Amino acid sequence: MLSVPGSTGTRYRYRPDATVVSMTATSTVEAPALRRVPWLLTVILTGQFMAILDVSIVNVASPVIRADLGTSGSGLQMIISGYTIAYAMLLITGARLGGRYGGRRLFLYGLAGFTAASLACGLAVSAGQLVAFRLLQGAGAALMVPQVLSMIQMNFEGTARARALSLYATVISGAAVAGQVLGGVLVSADLYGTAWRPVFLVNVPIGLGLLVLGARLLPADGPVRHRPLDLPGLVTLSLTVSLLVVPLVLGHEQDWPLWGWAAMAASVAFAGVFVLMERRAAAPLVPLRILRAPGVVTSALAVFGVMATYGGFLFALALHLQGPLGDSPLRAGLTFVPAAAAFAVVSLNWRRIPERLHRRMIIASFGLAALGYLGLALALGGGGHGLPCLWVALAVTGAGLGGAFSPVLAVALTHVAPEDAPDTSGLFVMVTQLGQVVGVATFGTLYLSTGSITGAAVALAVTALATGACALPLLRRR
């Protein structure tokens, strides 16, 4: 069932018999608006794809950017990581603004800001400019991305929602790999002597097209709740996230300085302050009723584990392929295709398994992912590419992660009321992003410190098993 706007502004419900029934009238009408239904996912998931793509696409171009702009190591790190820092820090804010002013409006505003910042990045003439524009690009993504999950939660129900969440998961996995492949292609092509600039400029025509389609075809926002923004909570949470993310992102590059450890310790203190403030807030950022909904906290931990291992896996293996094994960025990116393809296939087809087995499938999928990571350790333990065993291990890993991510989101959203969709979206999108950041920092540092892809892969397997154990409460149906 899908809500779509009528020509008079009345909200309608989509039924499988291809008619639309007014929620305020008894008459059944044909629905020209139904032609807009496929465009909802097309527009919002393409926006999601671009936002995730920009996390990884710049990594491939970093050596060329450094040579062209003459930036320092720390400056290059800020060019790469500034996007992630702003993105992670502002996600909850973006979700709350979407709940206050409407998801459609905030998605389009965020998309416009992201597109404009991408153009500015592509035209930057100094490292300082590029850092500033990357921060703005991350802020635009933070306004846009939380609305995607929110609009799925608010506009889809039942099997339609499960299908939409499967596509959502597929986009997340595919964009992370596509960024490395596309980055390698664009930098290698050196179109008209533009070197690294197309990795940013590629977003501009796509973003402009989405703005036109989104303005015409996205369903109108329903009634919004004009709750207070809880500015003290927003500021405290933003400080908490930034104090955690900044040292995690920059720590290894700067050999884990004292300020980084102090900042992470401070983030724990600020987290405590945030919890105390939220208990007294009239309109908390994450209402307790959401956290008390069956499966939400456990599902959030599971999502964190999936994205931490996936992010760490992509980062550590990319370093190993382009370092000791001497692969080009393009070849390294293509190596991940079996994992992304398996993630997509499982994400799109897990609903074919009987519903009574979905929660068990989540637990089993973490075990499958752990098996894939152990296979990765065995395939690469001999010092070569370990083909074709590497491809098999990658496919098993992707299948395991795909079998956990989509179902766990569906379970989490089952007991969340539509009016709580923006806040729930902000929570899960932030958990997803923080999981990736923590995974890259943890497993990337482990690999860089030891030089052992085998050790990193075993650590990934142990983490996947531990996350599966933490998800066991999901087996208790409510």
QUITA-V18460 format. One record per helix or strand of 2 or more residues. SS is the DSSP state (H for helix, E for strand). FROM is the first residue (numbers start at 0). TO is the last residue. If there is no record, write none. Layout:
# QUITA-V18460
ss: (SS & SS)
from: (FROM & FROM)
to: (TO & TO)
This chain:
# QUITA-V18460
ss: (E & E & E & E & H & H & H & H & H & H & H & H & H & H & H & H & H & H & H & H & H)
from: (1 & 10 & 19 & 27 & 31 & 72 & 102 & 126 & 157 & 190 & 197 & 230 & 257 & 287 & 295 & 328 & 336 & 354 & 388 & 417 & 452)
to: (4 & 13 & 21 & 28 & 68 & 100 & 122 & 154 & 188 & 192 & 216 & 249 & 279 & 291 & 321 & 334 & 351 & 379 & 413 & 449 & 474)
